[in-house]
């Protein structure tokens, strides 16, 4: 199931911390992996991200978070000047 919900390279995903970590942790995790923070999520510490490379879902899970693919229309179109 985790693989089915994993974001594709260049796709949008929501990062949902399960351990109660806040926004600073999510932003730091994202930056370390080259992900772009697109918008805040539905609760503290959750964010919509643009994923530069695949295979981050398991890494997020090891860090105590879920990284789940979301439809593009929820976060806007990708910036055409950026290559994904």
PDB file of N, CA, C and O in Angstrom:
ATOM      1  N   UNK A   1       0.823  -1.187   0.000  1.00  0.00           N
ATOM      2  CA  UNK A   1       0.000   0.000   0.000  1.00  0.00           C
ATOM      3  C   UNK A   1       0.873   1.259   0.000  1.00  0.00           C
ATOM      4  O   UNK A   1       0.549   2.240  -0.669  1.00  0.00           O
ATOM      5  N   UNK A   2       1.979   1.228   0.750  1.00  0.00           N
ATOM      6  CA  UNK A   2       2.856   2.393   0.805  1.00  0.00           C
ATOM      7  C   UNK A   2       3.383   2.741  -0.575  1.00  0.00           C
ATOM      8  O   UNK A   2       3.477   3.917  -0.927  1.00  0.00           O
ATOM      9  N   UNK A   3       3.727   1.729  -1.358  1.00  0.00           N
ATOM     10  CA  UNK A   3       4.233   1.974  -2.709  1.00  0.00           C
ATOM     11  C   UNK A   3       3.148   2.591  -3.575  1.00  0.00           C
ATOM     12  O   UNK A   3       3.439   3.484  -4.372  1.00  0.00           O
ATOM     13  N   UNK A   4       1.920   2.148  -3.444  1.00  0.00           N
ATOM     14  CA  UNK A   4       0.822   2.684  -4.246  1.00  0.00           C
ATOM     15  C   UNK A   4       0.555   4.152  -3.944  1.00  0.00           C
ATOM     16  O   UNK A   4       0.122   4.891  -4.828  1.00  0.00           O
ATOM     17  N   UNK A   5       0.802   4.582  -2.727  1.00  0.00           N
ATOM     18  CA  UNK A   5       0.544   5.968  -2.338  1.00  0.00           C
ATOM     19  C   UNK A   5       1.778   6.851  -2.430  1.00  0.00           C
ATOM     20  O   UNK A   5       1.697   8.053  -2.179  1.00  0.00           O
ATOM     21  N   UNK A   6       2.918   6.272  -2.786  1.00  0.00           N
ATOM     22  CA  UNK A   6       4.166   7.030  -2.856  1.00  0.00           C
ATOM     23  C   UNK A   6       4.126   8.038  -3.995  1.00  0.00           C
ATOM     24  O   UNK A   6       3.620   7.736  -5.075  1.00  0.00           O
ATOM     25  N   UNK A   7       4.656   9.235  -3.760  1.00  0.00           N
ATOM     26  CA  UNK A   7       4.660  10.251  -4.817  1.00  0.00           C
ATOM     27  C   UNK A   7       5.658   9.917  -5.919  1.00  0.00           C
ATOM     28  O   UNK A   7       6.730   9.366  -5.668  1.00  0.00           O
ATOM     29  N   UNK A   8       5.280  10.264  -7.136  1.00  0.00           N
ATOM     30  CA  UNK A   8       6.174  10.081  -8.277  1.00  0.00           C
ATOM     31  C   UNK A   8       7.219  11.189  -8.289  1.00  0.00           C
ATOM     32  O   UNK A   8       7.034  12.237  -7.672  1.00  0.00           O
ATOM     33  N   UNK A   9       8.300  10.950  -8.985  1.00  0.00           N
ATOM     34  CA  UNK A   9       9.340  11.961  -9.135  1.00  0.00           C
ATOM     35  C   UNK A   9       8.735  13.213  -9.767  1.00  0.00           C
ATOM     36  O   UNK A   9       8.099  13.138 -10.818  1.00  0.00           O
ATOM     37  N   UNK A  10       8.933  14.358  -9.124  1.00  0.00           N
ATOM     38  CA  UNK A  10       8.379  15.616  -9.600  1.00  0.00           C
ATOM     39  C   UNK A  10       6.926  15.831  -9.209  1.00  0.00           C
ATOM     40  O   UNK A  10       6.340  16.864  -9.532  1.00  0.00           O
ATOM     41  N   UNK A  11       6.345  14.863  -8.517  1.00  0.00           N
ATOM     42  CA  UNK A  11       4.945  14.945  -8.138  1.00  0.00           C
ATOM     43  C   UNK A  11       4.736  15.656  -6.813  1.00  0.00           C
ATOM     44  O   UNK A  11       5.686  16.017  -6.119  1.00  0.00           O
ATOM     45  N   UNK A  12       3.481  15.844  -6.487  1.00  0.00           N
ATOM     46  CA  UNK A  12       3.105  16.501  -5.238  1.00  0.00           C
ATOM     47  C   UNK A  12       2.773  15.448  -4.188  1.00  0.00           C
ATOM     48  O   UNK A  12       2.265  14.371  -4.500  1.00  0.00           O
ATOM     49  N   UNK A  13       3.074  15.784  -2.940  1.00  0.00           N
ATOM     50  CA  UNK A  13       2.801  14.869  -1.837  1.00  0.00           C
ATOM     51  C   UNK A  13       2.525  15.677  -0.582  1.00  0.00           C
ATOM     52  O   UNK A  13       2.926  16.835  -0.464  1.00  0.00           O
ATOM     53  N   UNK A  14       1.836  15.045   0.345  1.00  0.00           N
ATOM     54  CA  UNK A  14       1.651  15.664   1.653  1.00  0.00           C
ATOM     55  C   UNK A  14       2.520  14.900   2.651  1.00  0.00           C
ATOM     56  O   UNK A  14       2.519  13.669   2.694  1.00  0.00           O
ATOM     57  N   UNK A  15       3.251  15.660   3.442  1.00  0.00           N
ATOM     58  CA  UNK A  15       4.103  15.113   4.497  1.00  0.00           C
ATOM     59  C   UNK A  15       3.312  15.233   5.791  1.00  0.00           C
ATOM     60  O   UNK A  15       2.983  16.338   6.223  1.00  0.00           O
ATOM     61  N   UNK A  16       3.008  14.099   6.407  1.00  0.00           N
ATOM     62  CA  UNK A  16       2.199  14.053   7.625  1.00  0.00           C
ATOM     63  C   UNK A  16       3.016  13.454   8.763  1.00  0.00           C
ATOM     64  O   UNK A  16       3.166  12.234   8.835  1.00  0.00           O
ATOM     65  N   UNK A  17       3.553  14.297   9.661  1.00  0.00           N
ATOM     66  CA  UNK A  17       4.314  13.754  10.787  1.00  0.00           C
ATOM     67  C   UNK A  17       3.392  13.030  11.764  1.00  0.00           C
ATOM     68  O   UNK A  17       2.357  13.560  12.167  1.00  0.00           O
ATOM     69  N   UNK A  18       3.777  11.829  12.134  1.00  0.00           N
ATOM     70  CA  UNK A  18       2.976  11.030  13.062  1.00  0.00           C
ATOM     71  C   UNK A  18       3.430  11.202  14.503  1.00  0.00           C
ATOM     72  O   UNK A  18       2.743  10.781  15.433  1.00  0.00           O
ATOM     73  N   UNK A  19       4.584  11.818  14.680  1.00  0.00           N
ATOM     74  CA  UNK A  19       5.159  11.955  16.016  1.00  0.00           C
ATOM     75  C   UNK A  19       4.923  13.331  16.640  1.00  0.00           C
ATOM     76  O   UNK A  19       5.478  13.630  17.697  1.00  0.00           O
ATOM     77  N   UNK A  20       4.117  14.159  16.006  1.00  0.00           N
ATOM     78  CA  UNK A  20       3.816  15.477  16.559  1.00  0.00           C
ATOM     79  C   UNK A  20       4.880  16.521  16.304  1.00  0.00           C
ATOM     80  O   UNK A  20       4.805  17.619  16.856  1.00  0.00           O
ATOM     81  N   UNK A  21       5.884  16.205  15.472  1.00  0.00           N
ATOM     82  CA  UNK A  21       6.921  17.207  15.197  1.00  0.00           C
ATOM     83  C   UNK A  21       6.316  18.376  14.428  1.00  0.00           C
ATOM     84  O   UNK A  21       5.352  18.217  13.679  1.00  0.00           O
ATOM     85  N   UNK A  22       6.894  19.533  14.626  1.00  0.00           N
ATOM     86  CA  UNK A  22       6.339  20.764  14.079  1.00  0.00           C
ATOM     87  C   UNK A  22       6.839  21.115  12.699  1.00  0.00           C
ATOM     88  O   UNK A  22       7.510  20.330  12.029  1.00  0.00           O
ATOM     89  N   UNK A  23       6.489  22.324  12.296  1.00  0.00           N
ATOM     90  CA  UNK A  23       6.800  22.828  10.963  1.00  0.00           C
ATOM     91  C   UNK A  23       8.298  22.884  10.701  1.00  0.00           C
ATOM     92  O   UNK A  23       8.738  22.561   9.598  1.00  0.00           O
ATOM     93  N   UNK A  24       9.089  23.286  11.684  1.00  0.00           N
ATOM     94  CA  UNK A  24      10.539  23.413  11.485  1.00  0.00           C
ATOM     95  C   UNK A  24      11.155  22.072  11.095  1.00  0.00           C
ATOM     96  O   UNK A  24      12.037  22.021  10.237  1.00  0.00           O
ATOM     97  N   UNK A  25      10.702  20.999  11.713  1.00  0.00           N
ATOM     98  CA  UNK A  25      11.216  19.666  11.386  1.00  0.00           C
ATOM     99  C   UNK A  25      10.854  19.285   9.951  1.00  0.00           C
ATOM    100  O   UNK A  25      11.694  18.770   9.212  1.00  0.00           O
ATOM    101  N   UNK A  26       9.614  19.536   9.560  1.00  0.00           N
ATOM    102  CA  UNK A  26       9.174  19.196   8.206  1.00  0.00           C
ATOM    103  C   UNK A  26       9.939  19.987   7.158  1.00  0.00           C
ATOM    104  O   UNK A  26      10.373  19.428   6.151  1.00  0.00           O
ATOM    105  N   UNK A  27      10.106  21.279   7.386  1.00  0.00           N
ATOM    106  CA  UNK A  27      10.833  22.124   6.431  1.00  0.00           C
ATOM    107  C   UNK A  27      12.287  21.667   6.330  1.00  0.00           C
ATOM    108  O   UNK A  27      12.836  21.595   5.230  1.00  0.00           O
ATOM    109  N   UNK A  28      12.913  21.360   7.459  1.00  0.00           N
ATOM    110  CA  UNK A  28      14.302  20.883   7.442  1.00  0.00           C
ATOM    111  C   UNK A  28      14.410  19.558   6.693  1.00  0.00           C
ATOM    112  O   UNK A  28      15.319  19.382   5.881  1.00  0.00           O
ATOM    113  N   UNK A  29      13.502  18.632   6.953  1.00  0.00           N
ATOM    114  CA  UNK A  29      13.501  17.342   6.267  1.00  0.00           C
ATOM    115  C   UNK A  29      13.372  17.552   4.767  1.00  0.00           C
ATOM    116  O   UNK A  29      14.081  16.918   3.984  1.00  0.00           O
ATOM    117  N   UNK A  30      12.477  18.433   4.367  1.00  0.00           N
ATOM    118  CA  UNK A  30      12.236  18.715   2.949  1.00  0.00           C
ATOM    119  C   UNK A  30      13.464  19.301   2.279  1.00  0.00           C
ATOM    120  O   UNK A  30      13.861  18.853   1.203  1.00  0.00           O
ATOM    121  N   UNK A  31      14.060  20.284   2.896  1.00  0.00           N
ATOM    122  CA  UNK A  31      15.232  20.944   2.312  1.00  0.00           C
ATOM    123  C   UNK A  31      16.411  19.994   2.177  1.00  0.00           C
ATOM    124  O   UNK A  31      17.145  20.049   1.191  1.00  0.00           O
ATOM    125  N   UNK A  32      16.595  19.126   3.158  1.00  0.00           N
ATOM    126  CA  UNK A  32      17.702  18.163   3.104  1.00  0.00           C
ATOM    127  C   UNK A  32      17.567  17.215   1.916  1.00  0.00           C
ATOM    128  O   UNK A  32      18.558  16.655   1.448  1.00  0.00           O
ATOM    129  N   UNK A  33      16.358  17.039   1.438  1.00  0.00           N
ATOM    130  CA  UNK A  33      16.110  16.106   0.340  1.00  0.00           C
ATOM    131  C   UNK A  33      15.783  16.812  -0.973  1.00  0.00           C
ATOM    132  O   UNK A  33      15.446  16.163  -1.964  1.00  0.00           O
ATOM    133  N   UNK A  34      15.881  18.131  -0.981  1.00  0.00           N
ATOM    134  CA  UNK A  34      15.646  18.894  -2.201  1.00  0.00           C
ATOM    135  C   UNK A  34      14.188  19.064  -2.571  1.00  0.00           C
ATOM    136  O   UNK A  34      13.878  19.452  -3.697  1.00  0.00           O
ATOM    137  N   UNK A  35      13.286  18.780  -1.644  1.00  0.00           N
ATOM    138  CA  UNK A  35      11.858  18.940  -1.913  1.00  0.00           C
ATOM    139  C   UNK A  35      11.451  20.398  -1.730  1.00  0.00           C
ATOM    140  O   UNK A  35      11.999  21.105  -0.884  1.00  0.00           O
ATOM    141  N   UNK A  36      10.498  20.834  -2.520  1.00  0.00           N
ATOM    142  CA  UNK A  36       9.990  22.202  -2.445  1.00  0.00           C
ATOM    143  C   UNK A  36       8.734  22.228  -1.572  1.00  0.00           C
ATOM    144  O   UNK A  36       7.809  21.445  -1.787  1.00  0.00           O
ATOM    145  N   UNK A  37       8.703  23.120  -0.597  1.00  0.00           N
ATOM    146  CA  UNK A  37       7.507  23.298   0.227  1.00  0.00           C
ATOM    147  C   UNK A  37       6.535  24.158  -0.573  1.00  0.00           C
ATOM    148  O   UNK A  37       6.856  25.289  -0.936  1.00  0.00           O
ATOM    149  N   UNK A  38       5.344  23.621  -0.848  1.00  0.00           N
ATOM    150  CA  UNK A  38       4.357  24.304  -1.685  1.00  0.00           C
ATOM    151  C   UNK A  38       3.321  25.042  -0.847  1.00  0.00           C
ATOM    152  O   UNK A  38       2.968  26.181  -1.154  1.00  0.00           O
ATOM    153  N   UNK A  39       2.831  24.394   0.214  1.00  0.00           N
ATOM    154  CA  UNK A  39       1.767  24.995   1.025  1.00  0.00           C
ATOM    155  C   UNK A  39       1.680  24.268   2.363  1.00  0.00           C
ATOM    156  O   UNK A  39       2.110  23.120   2.479  1.00  0.00           O
ATOM    157  N   UNK A  40       1.123  24.936   3.376  1.00  0.00           N
ATOM    158  CA  UNK A  40       0.903  24.247   4.654  1.00  0.00           C
ATOM    159  C   UNK A  40      -0.171  23.176   4.507  1.00  0.00           C
ATOM    160  O   UNK A  40      -1.072  23.281   3.674  1.00  0.00           O
ATOM    161  N   UNK A  41      -0.053  22.157   5.328  1.00  0.00           N
ATOM    162  CA  UNK A  41      -1.031  21.078   5.322  1.00  0.00           C
ATOM    163  C   UNK A  41      -2.168  21.349   6.288  1.00  0.00           C
ATOM    164  O   UNK A  41      -2.294  22.458   6.808  1.00  0.00           O
ATOM    165  N   UNK A  42      -3.001  20.341   6.534  1.00  0.00           N
ATOM    166  CA  UNK A  42      -4.200  20.532   7.349  1.00  0.00           C
ATOM    167  C   UNK A  42      -3.958  20.622   8.855  1.00  0.00           C
ATOM    168  O   UNK A  42      -4.857  21.017   9.597  1.00  0.00           O
ATOM    169  N   UNK A  43      -2.761  20.264   9.317  1.00  0.00           N
ATOM    170  CA  UNK A  43      -2.480  20.392  10.746  1.00  0.00           C
ATOM    171  C   UNK A  43      -1.009  20.716  10.964  1.00  0.00           C
ATOM    172  O   UNK A  43      -0.211  20.656  10.028  1.00  0.00           O
ATOM    173  N   UNK A  44      -0.652  21.057  12.191  1.00  0.00           N
ATOM    174  CA  UNK A  44       0.706  21.479  12.553  1.00  0.00           C
ATOM    175  C   UNK A  44       1.752  20.466  12.085  1.00  0.00           C
ATOM    176  O   UNK A  44       1.663  19.277  12.389  1.00  0.00           O
ATOM    177  N   UNK A  45       2.729  20.954  11.352  1.00  0.00           N
ATOM    178  CA  UNK A  45       3.821  20.114  10.892  1.00  0.00           C
ATOM    179  C   UNK A  45       3.593  19.459   9.544  1.00  0.00           C
ATOM    180  O   UNK A  45       4.531  18.918   8.958  1.00  0.00           O
ATOM    181  N   UNK A  46       2.377  19.494   9.042  1.00  0.00           N
ATOM    182  CA  UNK A  46       2.061  18.891   7.744  1.00  0.00           C
ATOM    183  C   UNK A  46       2.222  19.936   6.640  1.00  0.00           C
ATOM    184  O   UNK A  46       1.841  21.095   6.805  1.00  0.00           O
ATOM    185  N   UNK A  47       2.792  19.506   5.512  1.00  0.00           N
ATOM    186  CA  UNK A  47       2.990  20.401   4.378  1.00  0.00           C
ATOM    187  C   UNK A  47       2.787  19.650   3.073  1.00  0.00           C
ATOM    188  O   UNK A  47       3.012  18.442   2.989  1.00  0.00           O
ATOM    189  N   UNK A  48       2.355  20.391   2.054  1.00  0.00           N
ATOM    190  CA  UNK A  48       2.332  19.888   0.687  1.00  0.00           C
ATOM    191  C   UNK A  48       3.721  20.152   0.115  1.00  0.00           C
ATOM    192  O   UNK A  48       4.233  21.268   0.209  1.00  0.00           O
ATOM    193  N   UNK A  49       4.324  19.134  -0.472  1.00  0.00           N
ATOM    194  CA  UNK A  49       5.676  19.225  -1.016  1.00  0.00           C
ATOM    195  C   UNK A  49       5.683  18.825  -2.483  1.00  0.00           C
ATOM    196  O   UNK A  49       4.822  18.068  -2.931  1.00  0.00           O
ATOM    197  N   UNK A  50       6.639  19.326  -3.216  1.00  0.00           N
ATOM    198  CA  UNK A  50       6.929  18.832  -4.561  1.00  0.00           C
ATOM    199  C   UNK A  50       8.199  17.992  -4.427  1.00  0.00           C
ATOM    200  O   UNK A  50       9.230  18.481  -3.967  1.00  0.00           O
ATOM    201  N   UNK A  51       8.114  16.740  -4.829  1.00  0.00           N
ATOM    202  CA  UNK A  51       9.170  15.763  -4.606  1.00  0.00           C
ATOM    203  C   UNK A  51      10.105  15.706  -5.817  1.00  0.00           C
ATOM    204  O   UNK A  51       9.654  15.406  -6.923  1.00  0.00           O
ATOM    205  N   UNK A  52      11.402  15.988  -5.628  1.00  0.00           N
ATOM    206  CA  UNK A  52      12.329  16.002  -6.757  1.00  0.00           C
ATOM    207  C   UNK A  52      12.757  14.612  -7.223  1.00  0.00           C
ATOM    208  O   UNK A  52      13.166  14.438  -8.371  1.00  0.00           O
ATOM    209  N   UNK A  53      12.666  13.645  -6.354  1.00  0.00           N
ATOM    210  CA  UNK A  53      13.086  12.285  -6.690  1.00  0.00           C
ATOM    211  C   UNK A  53      12.153  11.306  -6.006  1.00  0.00           C
ATOM    212  O   UNK A  53      11.539  11.622  -4.987  1.00  0.00           O
ATOM    213  N   UNK A  54      12.053  10.141  -6.563  1.00  0.00           N
ATOM    214  CA  UNK A  54      11.190   9.132  -5.975  1.00  0.00           C
ATOM    215  C   UNK A  54      11.824   8.485  -4.758  1.00  0.00           C
ATOM    216  O   UNK A  54      12.925   8.856  -4.351  1.00  0.00           O
ATOM    217  N   UNK A  55      11.140   7.533  -4.187  1.00  0.00           N
ATOM    218  CA  UNK A  55      11.654   6.695  -3.102  1.00  0.00           C
ATOM    219  C   UNK A  55      11.852   7.446  -1.786  1.00  0.00           C
ATOM    220  O   UNK A  55      12.702   7.049  -0.989  1.00  0.00           O
ATOM    221  N   UNK A  56      11.107   8.501  -1.535  1.00  0.00           N
ATOM    222  CA  UNK A  56      11.221   9.197  -0.254  1.00  0.00           C
ATOM    223  C   UNK A  56      10.178   8.734   0.758  1.00  0.00           C
ATOM    224  O   UNK A  56      10.276   9.076   1.937  1.00  0.00           O
ATOM    225  N   UNK A  57       9.190   7.970   0.325  1.00  0.00           N
ATOM    226  CA  UNK A  57       8.122   7.546   1.231  1.00  0.00           C
ATOM    227  C   UNK A  57       8.654   6.681   2.370  1.00  0.00           C
ATOM    228  O   UNK A  57       8.270   6.873   3.524  1.00  0.00           O
ATOM    229  N   UNK A  58       9.525   5.741   2.060  1.00  0.00           N
ATOM    230  CA  UNK A  58      10.083   4.882   3.115  1.00  0.00           C
ATOM    231  C   UNK A  58      10.989   5.680   4.043  1.00  0.00           C
ATOM    232  O   UNK A  58      11.016   5.439   5.250  1.00  0.00           O
ATOM    233  N   UNK A  59      11.725   6.621   3.485  1.00  0.00           N
ATOM    234  CA  UNK A  59      12.588   7.469   4.304  1.00  0.00           C
ATOM    235  C   UNK A  59      11.748   8.309   5.272  1.00  0.00           C
ATOM    236  O   UNK A  59      12.111   8.468   6.438  1.00  0.00           O
ATOM    237  N   UNK A  60      10.636   8.839   4.788  1.00  0.00           N
ATOM    238  CA  UNK A  60       9.739   9.607   5.651  1.00  0.00           C
ATOM    239  C   UNK A  60       9.184   8.715   6.761  1.00  0.00           C
ATOM    240  O   UNK A  60       9.109   9.133   7.916  1.00  0.00           O
ATOM    241  N   UNK A  61       8.799   7.505   6.417  1.00  0.00           N
ATOM    242  CA  UNK A  61       8.253   6.573   7.404  1.00  0.00           C
ATOM    243  C   UNK A  61       9.281   6.269   8.491  1.00  0.00           C
ATOM    244  O   UNK A  61       8.933   6.193   9.669  1.00  0.00           O
ATOM    245  N   UNK A  62      10.539   6.095   8.104  1.00  0.00           N
ATOM    246  CA  UNK A  62      11.596   5.862   9.093  1.00  0.00           C
ATOM    247  C   UNK A  62      11.779   7.069  10.014  1.00  0.00           C
ATOM    248  O   UNK A  62      12.244   6.924  11.145  1.00  0.00           O
ATOM    249  N   UNK A  63      11.416   8.252   9.532  1.00  0.00           N
ATOM    250  CA  UNK A  63      11.523   9.476  10.332  1.00  0.00           C
ATOM    251  C   UNK A  63      10.242   9.761  11.117  1.00  0.00           C
ATOM    252  O   UNK A  63      10.146  10.786  11.793  1.00  0.00           O
ATOM    253  N   UNK A  64       9.256   8.861  11.032  1.00  0.00           N
ATOM    254  CA  UNK A  64       8.025   9.027  11.794  1.00  0.00           C
ATOM    255  C   UNK A  64       6.966   9.848  11.088  1.00  0.00           C
ATOM    256  O   UNK A  64       6.182  10.543  11.734  1.00  0.00           O
ATOM    257  N   UNK A  65       6.937   9.773   9.752  1.00  0.00           N
ATOM    258  CA  UNK A  65       5.955  10.547   8.984  1.00  0.00           C
ATOM    259  C   UNK A  65       5.461   9.729   7.798  1.00  0.00           C
ATOM    260  O   UNK A  65       6.112   8.779   7.364  1.00  0.00           O
ATOM    261  N   UNK A  66       4.302  10.114   7.287  1.00  0.00           N
ATOM    262  CA  UNK A  66       3.798   9.547   6.043  1.00  0.00           C
ATOM    263  C   UNK A  66       4.017  10.562   4.937  1.00  0.00           C
ATOM    264  O   UNK A  66       3.843  11.761   5.153  1.00  0.00           O
ATOM    265  N   UNK A  67       4.391  10.102   3.770  1.00  0.00           N
ATOM    266  CA  UNK A  67       4.531  10.937   2.584  1.00  0.00           C
ATOM    267  C   UNK A  67       3.615  10.324   1.541  1.00  0.00           C
ATOM    268  O   UNK A  67       3.910   9.266   0.984  1.00  0.00           O
ATOM    269  N   UNK A  68       2.493  10.999   1.278  1.00  0.00           N
ATOM    270  CA  UNK A  68       1.438  10.438   0.444  1.00  0.00           C
ATOM    271  C   UNK A  68       1.211  11.327  -0.769  1.00  0.00           C
ATOM    272  O   UNK A  68       1.103  12.548  -0.648  1.00  0.00           O
ATOM    273  N   UNK A  69       1.139  10.710  -1.924  1.00  0.00           N
ATOM    274  CA  UNK A  69       0.885  11.424  -3.168  1.00  0.00           C
ATOM    275  C   UNK A  69      -0.465  12.142  -3.102  1.00  0.00           C
ATOM    276  O   UNK A  69      -1.441  11.603  -2.580  1.00  0.00           O
ATOM    277  N   UNK A  70      -0.505  13.363  -3.637  1.00  0.00           N
ATOM    278  CA  UNK A  70      -1.761  14.114  -3.730  1.00  0.00           C
ATOM    279  C   UNK A  70      -1.933  14.594  -5.166  1.00  0.00           C
ATOM    280  O   UNK A  70      -0.944  14.779  -5.875  1.00  0.00           O
ATOM    281  N   UNK A  71      -3.178  14.799  -5.605  1.00  0.00           N
ATOM    282  CA  UNK A  71      -3.411  15.287  -6.965  1.00  0.00           C
ATOM    283  C   UNK A  71      -2.844  16.696  -7.161  1.00  0.00           C
ATOM    284  O   UNK A  71      -2.889  17.525  -6.252  1.00  0.00           O
ATOM    285  N   UNK A  72      -2.318  16.950  -8.344  1.00  0.00           N
ATOM    286  CA  UNK A  72      -1.721  18.246  -8.665  1.00  0.00           C
ATOM    287  C   UNK A  72      -2.689  19.412  -8.459  1.00  0.00           C
ATOM    288  O   UNK A  72      -2.270  20.489  -8.037  1.00  0.00           O
ATOM    289  N   UNK A  73      -3.966  19.213  -8.750  1.00  0.00           N
ATOM    290  CA  UNK A  73      -4.900  20.335  -8.657  1.00  0.00           C
ATOM    291  C   UNK A  73      -5.036  20.867  -7.232  1.00  0.00           C
ATOM    292  O   UNK A  73      -5.530  21.978  -7.039  1.00  0.00           O
ATOM    293  N   UNK A  74      -4.616  20.108  -6.244  1.00  0.00           N
ATOM    294  CA  UNK A  74      -4.678  20.579  -4.862  1.00  0.00           C
ATOM    295  C   UNK A  74      -3.566  21.558  -4.514  1.00  0.00           C
ATOM    296  O   UNK A  74      -3.653  22.267  -3.512  1.00  0.00           O
ATOM    297  N   UNK A  75      -2.520  21.601  -5.335  1.00  0.00           N
ATOM    298  CA  UNK A  75      -1.390  22.462  -4.976  1.00  0.00           C
ATOM    299  C   UNK A  75      -0.919  23.343  -6.123  1.00  0.00           C
ATOM    300  O   UNK A  75       0.152  23.943  -6.024  1.00  0.00           O
ATOM    301  N   UNK A  76      -1.662  23.439  -7.182  1.00  0.00           N
ATOM    302  CA  UNK A  76      -1.276  24.308  -8.292  1.00  0.00           C
ATOM    303  C   UNK A  76      -0.379  23.586  -9.277  1.00  0.00           C
ATOM    304  O   UNK A  76       0.071  22.467  -9.035  1.00  0.00           O
ATOM    305  N   UNK A  77      -0.136  24.240 -10.374  1.00  0.00           N
ATOM    306  CA  UNK A  77       0.707  23.674 -11.429  1.00  0.00           C
ATOM    307  C   UNK A  77       2.176  23.831 -11.075  1.00  0.00           C
ATOM    308  O   UNK A  77       2.549  24.783 -10.390  1.00  0.00           O
ATOM    309  N   UNK A  78       3.007  22.914 -11.532  1.00  0.00           N
ATOM    310  CA  UNK A  78       4.441  23.059 -11.293  1.00  0.00           C
ATOM    311  C   UNK A  78       4.988  24.280 -12.022  1.00  0.00           C
ATOM    312  O   UNK A  78       4.463  24.684 -13.060  1.00  0.00           O
ATOM    313  N   UNK A  79       6.024  24.850 -11.481  1.00  0.00           N
ATOM    314  CA  UNK A  79       6.691  25.992 -12.100  1.00  0.00           C
ATOM    315  C   UNK A  79       7.368  25.504 -13.378  1.00  0.00           C
ATOM    316  O   UNK A  79       8.256  24.654 -13.306  1.00  0.00           O
ATOM    317  N   UNK A  80       6.970  26.022 -14.562  1.00  0.00           N
ATOM    318  CA  UNK A  80       7.545  25.525 -15.817  1.00  0.00           C
ATOM    319  C   UNK A  80       9.031  25.837 -15.966  1.00  0.00           C
ATOM    320  O   UNK A  80       9.711  25.203 -16.773  1.00  0.00           O
ATOM    321  N   UNK A  81       9.545  26.796 -15.209  1.00  0.00           N
ATOM    322  CA  UNK A  81      10.963  27.137 -15.316  1.00  0.00           C
ATOM    323  C   UNK A  81      11.850  26.149 -14.568  1.00  0.00           C
ATOM    324  O   UNK A  81      13.068  26.144 -14.745  1.00  0.00           O
ATOM    325  N   UNK A  82      11.238  25.312 -13.730  1.00  0.00           N
ATOM    326  CA  UNK A  82      12.003  24.320 -12.966  1.00  0.00           C
ATOM    327  C   UNK A  82      11.861  22.966 -13.625  1.00  0.00           C
ATOM    328  O   UNK A  82      10.758  22.536 -13.959  1.00  0.00           O
ATOM    329  N   UNK A  83      12.971  22.309 -13.807  1.00  0.00           N
ATOM    330  CA  UNK A  83      12.938  20.954 -14.356  1.00  0.00           C
ATOM    331  C   UNK A  83      12.829  19.976 -13.209  1.00  0.00           C
ATOM    332  O   UNK A  83      13.528  20.096 -12.203  1.00  0.00           O
ATOM    333  N   UNK A  84      11.935  18.995 -13.369  1.00  0.00           N
ATOM    334  CA  UNK A  84      11.759  17.991 -12.327  1.00  0.00           C
ATOM    335  C   UNK A  84      12.246  16.656 -12.781  1.00  0.00           C
ATOM    336  O   UNK A  84      12.175  15.685 -12.028  1.00  0.00           O
TER     337      UNK A  84
END
